[in-house]
Amino acid sequence: MNLHADVCVVGGGPAGTLLGYLLAQNGVSTIILERTSGVSREFRGEHINADTEAILREHDLFNKIEELGLLRMSKVEYFAGRHIVKTILPGKNEEHVGIHVPQSHLLSAIINESQQYNHFQILYNSTVTGLIEDDNGFYTGVKVIKDGQELVISSKIIVGADGRYSTVRKQANIPTEQRKHGYDVLWAKIPAPQGWEPTTRMVFVDGHQLALFTQTGSRIQIGWNIEEGTFPLLKKGDIRSFLEPLVSSFPELKHIVLENLQTWKDFVCLKVVSSCSETWVKDGLVIIGDAAHTMTPTGAIGINCGLIDAHVLAPILTKAFLENNTSAQFLKQFEVSRRETIKNQQEMQIKKEVSFSEIFTQLELV
Ligand SMILES: Cc1cc2nc3c(=O)[nH]c(=O)nc-3n(C[C@H](O)[C@H](O)[C@H](O)COP(=O)(O)OP(=O)(O)OC[C@H]3O[C@@H](n4cnc5c(N)ncnc54)[C@H](O)[C@@H]3O)c2cc1C
């Protein structure tokens, strides 16, 4: 079977779905190919900041997401043991210090809104395995395995929004340099006790950050930074003694922690890397979001970067069709608009990672 669309977006994550919606709104026919079977994802970036909120409002999506459920964070608190050493409150005229949006709510709201356009399609269980080029070196389509069957989708532009391990990036031979940050993150989710405030809590444990993110639906997501590559060794030890610093900082969670985190399998390990690909465009092809630039979890900005990419790219692609110009030279304006900001944000993440411990050492000096 062969299908055709103006744009073929590989990856139905935040960046890919928002782009598909905006293109469909602009009258550009779009097919999104997503390898999973729906919108549920485990352990992904789920905090949006004020800039992203403004973009979602501008595109009339925020209220649709809010109907499905989200949670405004009232503050960020830094703990030394059981003592709060620093609190970040919303700035003047701000209502929150970030919003927790379950990724399934974000994706469902965007896809539901997109379905009103009959030139929008999303195909699940569809894994892109290769790219097709014409004689002039322009990318003109993708090879897909859908439900075990081979498909070809032809399109004038291919967008790789397929995450940190991007097949599109690899198939287009775009080099990317990965940077390690000296730590990995263990993620886990536990129920929140009654009356638990919607805040983000940070603790300093053996030189590493332990973060508790309150989530929509009375959950707490734990993000525990550990030394890079040490999870296999850690798993040989006793989980109860590992959990001790968490329980001693938050004794009110003791019962819940011990009940829900009984084995190491209750944690998922994310290898922390950042990267920025050498180029984000080729003739007839663009990469966005994590595929172009993977961020570290610091500051929870990964999802925000992907959504802003889509917001910036949509009018450029729309213009590319109006002017019948899908060359790398034309598409480069997207990269020019975004690369410096992304680079600055990555530098900012490194500064925050390095200075995290200072928040606590300053307290000891007082
Ligand atoms: C385990 C994990 C935990 C994370 N935790 C955090 C966090 O706490 N805070 C934070 O800010 N960020 C976090 N991130 C990063 C954040 O989720 C991303 O920055 C954000 O989701 C980027 O959006 P995206 O649309 O670019 O890519 P993704 O969300 O990765 O979406 C890519 C999509 O492409 C699909 N796909 C991949 N390959 C193919 C293929 N060949 N064919 C078809 N479809 C394909 C995938 O199934 C996925 O749906 C985490 C990422 C991971 C992987």
The ligand as an ORCA input file, in Angstrom:
! r2SCAN-3c Opt
* xyz 0 1
  C      12.465      7.681     29.809
  C      12.430      9.161     29.588
  C      12.160     10.020     30.670
  C      12.140     11.396     30.495
  N      11.896     12.205     31.557
  C      11.876     13.548     31.376
  C      11.596     14.456     32.439
  O      11.364     14.062     33.568
  N      11.560     15.792     32.177
  C      11.785     16.286     30.897
  O      11.705     17.498     30.660
  N      12.022     15.467     29.892
  C      12.081     14.126     30.096
  N      12.321     13.312     29.058
  C      12.481     13.923     27.769
  C      11.133     14.361     27.193
  O      10.187     13.346     27.373
  C      11.369     14.706     25.768
  O      12.230     15.839     25.704
  C      10.104     15.028     24.991
  O       9.163     14.000     25.097
  C      10.527     15.268     23.550
  O       9.452     15.197     22.692
  P       9.642     14.642     21.228
  O       8.283     14.704     20.632
  O      10.764     15.342     20.562
  O      10.153     13.135     21.376
  P       9.482     11.878     22.109
  O       8.575     12.292     23.197
  O      10.570     10.934     22.429
  O       8.551     11.269     20.956
  C       9.094     10.555     19.884
  C       8.006      9.635     19.350
  O       8.508      8.976     18.202
  C       8.108      7.610     18.221
  N       9.087      6.883     17.404
  C      10.401      6.665     17.681
  N      10.981      6.007     16.656
  C      10.022      5.821     15.728
  C      10.025      5.206     14.430
  N      11.135      4.660     13.896
  N       8.865      5.177     13.733
  C       7.733      5.727     14.242
  N       7.680      6.324     15.470
  C       8.818      6.376     16.179
  C       8.141      7.260     19.711
  O       7.340      6.156     20.005
  C       7.615      8.549     20.346
  O       6.226      8.553     20.488
  C      12.368     11.927     29.202
  C      12.606     11.090     28.122
  C      12.652      9.720     28.296
  C      12.929      8.838     27.100
*
